[in-house]
Structure formats: C-alpha cells, structure tokens
C-alpha cells in the first residue's frame, strides 16, 4: 500500500523517536556546513566587519564635529578644552560705596592703572591673522581685509567682541573720566555704539546659554530670597587655551600691513573712516543701513 522506503528515510509509520533522531541528524549536518563555511571565509568576514565599524566611527565623528554647536564654524576645534568652574562673585564695592579691597580681579570699579592693565592683558590678542587653512576655505567675500604681505585675513574671535562691548559699557558708567571731552555728535555716536553692544550681548547670551541652575537662598541680611550666583559649577572653556591660540596669530594692525582698496592708508590723518571693531583709538563707523562697526 506504501511505496518502498529507502534506507535512512522516514516512512509514514516511523516512530516519534525515529523522527527526532533524523531531525537531529539533519541539524548536525547543517551545523557542520555552517562551520565549514565560516572557516573558509573568516578572513573576509573579519575584514568587512572592521570596515563597517571604522565607517560608523568616522561617520559619528564627522557628524559630531559638524553639528556640535560649541564648535560650529570655528578654527579652534582642537584648542577648545572644557573644565568645571565656579564664578568669582565677590562684590566690587562695599555697602558704603567704597572699593572692596578683597575683590580678587580688577575688571570693574573706579578707573585706575590696575583696571586698565587687566583689560589690556585680557584683550591683547584680539587682532588676529586668519589663514585660509584656519577658515577651512578661502573667504570669497572680497571686502574681507587681506594683509598686504599675503599671510592671511584680518579678523578677531566673537568672544573678543563681547569683551570689547563689556569694556565700553564699563567706560560709559565712568563717563566723566573717559568721555568728558566728547562733542554732542560724538556722544550720540557713543550711545549708538553702546545700544549696539547691549543688543549684540543679548543675542550672544541667548545663543550660548549657560543653563547651570542658580539657587535662591535665605540670608540674615534680607527678608527676600537671594540668588547665590557663585554657587554652581559651570562648564567653561579653558580661557588659557583660547588665548594661547589667538596669541600665536596676533598682530598689530598698521599702515604697513593693511590698506583700504579705495582710501589707501586707513590710519592716515586725512581719513575720516575707521577700520575694524578693535580700533585702539575707540573709533567706530556706522554704515548707511545702520550697521555699527564698533
């Protein structure tokens, strides 16, 4: 009634034990074939696995460098290093209005030689030479100031413009010391300059927000909650690394290394226009569309 069954095959009347034994036999053969294939191709498999891992690592690194907001469009990628740091918040003045002798820095307070020296030291590397390599590619804007010796372009870092604005605001607080001789027209331009600085600093801070929590505290001297602004640890770029990078590219702008394509010597006594946002004479230029070049 049934066809002849070859040796090693199973008939419809085979027992469950026979079927299991046959199944195990087939699994064993499949396992042997798989192992044999792996032995023949293990080098190829290993090489391809390494290539896949390497490509994934390179891709992640490229994406991180391209999209990390802390490093976007900066030639300082390799110079930036971060640390955890608390802010120094000792008051510059005592309650009676006198200067606090325990203030460890000299960036605020009454005009004095120590203050001028501190700001000069902090901003000494603000004028820098940027090469095409620094900028990753040549800047196609032909209005960018090129150094006459062909060594690069004249620029600064955004942080230095922020420091420049803060110093200007401090000087405005002490108007009688710094600007007592200003004419009415110069006063208007100075106010225009400072309004620009305040608006620029607002954008700068909201572009680079420090989200370290500031906690409110009770103190014996006040019935109201008081912010402890020096209580948290901030993630800060090491300023020494940035200043060193800029210091290796700093130069002193002069008639010898920059020249206006129309007016020639930008520092000539006959020139009415000032150059750069870092002019040591404190000059600035307001364009026809209202843009302030401080």
C-alpha positions as CSV (number, residue, x, y, z in Angstrom):
1,X,0.0,0.0,0.0
2,X,3.0,2.3,0.6
3,X,5.9,2.9,-1.7
4,X,9.3,1.4,-0.9
5,X,11.2,3.3,1.7
6,X,15.0,4.0,1.1
7,X,17.4,3.4,3.9
8,X,17.8,6.4,6.1
9,X,14.4,8.0,5.1
10,X,11.3,8.0,7.2
11,X,8.1,6.3,6.4
12,X,4.6,7.4,7.5
13,X,4.8,4.6,10.1
14,X,8.0,5.9,11.7
15,X,8.0,6.3,15.4
16,X,8.4,9.7,17.1
17,X,11.9,8.7,18.4
18,X,13.0,7.9,14.8
19,X,11.7,11.3,13.6
20,X,13.6,13.1,16.3
21,X,16.8,11.2,15.6
22,X,16.5,12.0,11.9
23,X,15.8,15.7,12.7
24,X,18.9,15.9,15.0
25,X,21.0,14.3,12.2
26,X,19.9,17.0,9.8
27,X,20.6,19.7,12.3
28,X,24.1,18.3,12.8
29,X,24.8,18.3,9.1
30,X,23.6,21.9,8.8
31,X,25.8,22.9,11.7
32,X,28.8,21.2,10.1
33,X,28.1,23.0,6.8
34,X,27.8,26.4,8.6
35,X,31.1,25.8,10.5
36,X,32.8,24.8,7.3
37,X,31.7,27.9,5.5
38,X,32.8,30.1,8.4
39,X,36.3,28.5,8.4
40,X,36.6,29.2,4.7
41,X,35.5,32.8,4.9
42,X,36.6,34.0,8.4
43,X,39.2,36.4,7.0
44,X,36.7,38.1,4.6
45,X,34.1,38.3,7.4
46,X,36.6,39.9,9.8
47,X,37.8,42.5,7.2
48,X,34.3,43.5,6.3
49,X,33.3,43.8,10.0
50,X,36.3,46.0,10.7
51,X,35.4,48.2,7.7
52,X,31.8,48.6,8.9
53,X,32.9,49.6,12.4
54,X,35.5,52.0,11.0
55,X,32.9,53.7,8.8
56,X,30.5,54.0,11.6
57,X,33.1,55.6,13.9
58,X,34.2,58.0,11.1
59,X,30.6,59.0,10.4
60,X,29.8,59.6,14.0
61,X,33.0,61.7,14.5
62,X,32.2,63.7,11.3
63,X,28.6,64.4,12.4
64,X,29.7,65.4,15.9
65,X,32.2,67.8,14.6
66,X,29.8,69.3,12.1
67,X,26.8,69.7,14.3
68,X,28.3,70.3,17.8
69,X,27.1,73.9,18.5
70,X,30.1,74.5,20.7
71,X,32.4,74.1,17.7
72,X,30.4,75.3,14.8
73,X,32.3,77.3,12.3
74,X,35.4,77.7,14.4
75,X,39.1,77.1,13.6
76,X,39.8,76.4,17.3
77,X,38.3,72.9,17.3
78,X,41.5,71.3,18.5
79,X,42.2,74.1,21.0
80,X,39.0,74.0,22.9
81,X,39.1,72.2,26.2
82,X,36.4,72.3,29.0
83,X,36.6,72.4,32.7
84,X,34.1,72.7,35.7
85,X,34.5,76.1,37.4
86,X,32.7,78.3,39.8
87,X,32.3,82.0,39.1
88,X,34.0,84.6,41.3
89,X,31.3,86.9,42.6
90,X,32.9,89.0,45.3
91,X,31.3,92.4,45.2
92,X,33.4,95.2,43.7
93,X,32.1,97.7,46.3
94,X,31.2,97.7,50.0
95,X,27.8,98.9,51.3
96,X,29.3,102.3,51.9
97,X,30.2,102.7,48.3
98,X,34.0,102.3,48.7
99,X,36.0,99.8,46.7
100,X,36.3,96.3,48.2
101,X,40.0,95.5,48.8
102,X,39.1,91.8,48.9
103,X,38.0,91.7,45.2
104,X,40.5,89.4,43.5
105,X,40.1,90.9,40.0
106,X,40.4,94.4,38.5
107,X,37.9,94.4,35.7
108,X,35.4,96.7,37.3
109,X,35.2,99.6,39.7
110,X,36.8,103.0,39.6
111,X,39.2,103.8,36.7
112,X,42.7,103.0,37.9
113,X,46.0,101.7,36.5
114,X,45.3,98.1,37.7
115,X,42.0,98.1,35.9
116,X,43.5,99.4,32.6
117,X,46.3,96.8,32.8
118,X,43.8,94.0,33.5
119,X,41.7,94.8,30.4
120,X,44.8,95.3,28.2
121,X,46.1,91.8,29.3
122,X,42.7,90.2,28.7
123,X,42.2,91.6,25.2
124,X,45.8,91.8,24.0
125,X,45.3,89.0,21.4
126,X,42.1,90.4,19.9
127,X,43.6,91.3,16.5
128,X,44.5,88.0,14.7
129,X,45.7,86.8,11.3
130,X,43.5,84.1,9.9
131,X,44.7,81.9,7.1
132,X,42.6,80.0,4.5
133,X,43.5,76.9,6.4
134,X,42.2,78.4,9.7
135,X,38.9,79.2,7.9
136,X,38.8,75.7,6.2
137,X,38.4,77.5,2.9
138,X,39.1,80.8,1.3
139,X,36.6,83.5,2.1
140,X,35.0,84.6,-1.2
141,X,33.9,87.9,0.2
142,X,36.2,90.4,-1.5
143,X,35.5,93.0,1.2
144,X,37.3,91.0,3.9
145,X,40.6,92.8,4.8
146,X,43.6,90.9,3.4
147,X,47.0,91.6,4.9
148,X,49.4,93.2,2.4
149,X,52.0,90.5,2.9
150,X,49.6,87.8,1.7
151,X,49.8,85.9,5.0
152,X,46.1,85.9,5.7
153,X,43.0,87.9,6.6
154,X,42.4,90.4,9.4
155,X,39.9,89.2,12.0
156,X,39.0,88.5,15.6
157,X,37.1,86.0,17.6
158,X,33.5,86.6,18.7
159,X,34.4,86.4,22.3
160,X,36.7,89.4,21.9
161,X,33.9,91.5,20.5
162,X,31.9,90.6,23.6
163,X,34.7,91.6,25.9
164,X,35.1,94.8,23.9
165,X,31.4,95.7,24.4
166,X,31.6,95.0,28.2
167,X,34.7,97.3,28.5
168,X,32.8,100.0,26.6
169,X,29.8,99.7,28.9
170,X,32.1,100.0,31.9
171,X,33.7,103.1,30.5
172,X,30.3,104.6,29.9
173,X,29.5,104.1,33.6
174,X,32.5,106.3,34.3
175,X,31.6,108.8,31.5
176,X,33.3,111.8,33.1
177,X,36.6,110.0,33.2
178,X,36.7,108.6,29.7
179,X,34.4,110.8,27.6
180,X,34.3,114.2,29.2
181,X,35.7,115.9,26.1
182,X,33.2,114.4,23.7
183,X,31.2,116.7,21.4
184,X,27.5,116.3,21.2
185,X,27.9,114.4,17.9
186,X,30.4,112.1,19.5
187,X,28.1,111.4,22.4
188,X,25.3,110.4,20.0
189,X,27.6,108.0,18.2
190,X,28.8,106.6,21.5
191,X,25.3,105.9,22.6
192,X,24.5,104.3,19.3
193,X,27.6,102.2,19.8
194,X,26.5,101.1,23.3
195,X,23.0,100.3,22.2
196,X,24.5,98.1,19.5
197,X,26.7,96.4,22.2
198,X,23.7,95.8,24.5
199,X,21.6,94.3,21.7
200,X,24.6,92.2,20.5
201,X,25.3,90.9,24.0
202,X,21.6,89.9,24.4
203,X,21.8,87.8,21.3
204,X,25.2,86.4,22.3
205,X,24.0,85.2,25.6
206,X,20.8,83.6,24.2
207,X,22.9,82.0,21.5
208,X,25.3,80.5,24.1
209,X,23.0,80.0,27.2
210,X,24.6,78.8,30.4
211,X,21.9,76.5,31.9
212,X,23.7,75.9,35.2
213,X,20.9,76.4,37.9
214,X,21.2,79.4,40.2
215,X,19.5,78.6,43.6
216,X,17.7,81.1,45.8
217,X,18.8,81.3,49.5
218,X,17.7,82.8,52.7
219,X,20.2,85.1,54.4
220,X,20.1,87.1,57.7
221,X,20.6,90.4,55.9
222,X,17.4,90.2,53.8
223,X,13.8,89.1,54.2
224,X,13.7,88.2,50.5
225,X,15.2,85.2,48.7
226,X,18.6,86.0,47.4
227,X,20.3,84.4,44.4
228,X,23.7,82.7,45.1
229,X,25.2,83.4,41.7
230,X,28.6,81.8,42.6
231,X,27.1,78.6,43.9
232,X,27.1,76.3,40.9
233,X,29.8,74.7,38.8
234,X,29.8,75.8,35.2
235,X,31.1,74.0,32.1
236,X,33.7,76.5,30.9
237,X,36.2,76.5,28.0
238,X,39.7,77.0,29.3
239,X,40.5,80.6,28.5
240,X,44.2,80.0,28.6
241,X,44.0,77.6,25.6
242,X,41.9,80.0,23.5
243,X,44.2,83.0,24.4
244,X,47.2,80.9,23.5
245,X,45.7,80.0,20.1
246,X,44.9,83.7,19.4
247,X,48.3,84.8,20.7
248,X,50.0,82.6,18.1
249,X,48.2,84.6,15.4
250,X,48.0,88.1,16.9
251,X,49.5,91.1,15.1
252,X,49.4,94.9,15.4
253,X,47.3,96.5,12.6
254,X,49.1,99.3,11.0
255,X,49.5,101.2,7.7
256,X,52.2,98.7,6.8
257,X,50.1,95.6,6.9
258,X,46.6,96.7,5.9
259,X,45.5,99.0,3.1
260,X,42.0,100.1,2.0
261,X,41.4,99.4,-1.7
262,X,39.9,102.9,-2.2
263,X,41.3,105.1,0.6
264,X,44.7,103.6,1.0
265,X,46.2,104.2,4.4
266,X,43.3,103.6,6.9
267,X,45.2,105.3,9.7
268,X,46.0,108.4,7.7
269,X,45.2,111.7,9.5
270,X,43.2,112.7,6.4
271,X,41.0,109.5,6.6
272,X,37.5,110.0,8.1
273,X,36.6,106.4,8.3
274,X,37.9,104.0,10.9
275,X,38.7,100.3,10.4
276,X,37.9,97.3,12.5
277,X,35.9,96.7,15.6
278,X,39.1,96.6,17.7
279,X,40.4,100.0,16.8
280,X,42.7,101.0,19.7
281,X,41.5,104.7,19.4
282,X,37.9,103.6,20.1
283,X,36.6,104.8,16.8
284,X,33.7,103.3,15.0
285,X,31.8,103.5,11.7
286,X,28.1,103.4,11.2
287,X,27.1,102.3,7.6
288,X,24.2,103.8,5.7
289,X,21.9,100.9,6.6
290,X,22.6,101.4,10.3
291,X,25.1,98.6,10.9
292,X,27.6,99.6,13.6
293,X,31.2,98.6,13.1
294,X,32.4,99.3,16.6
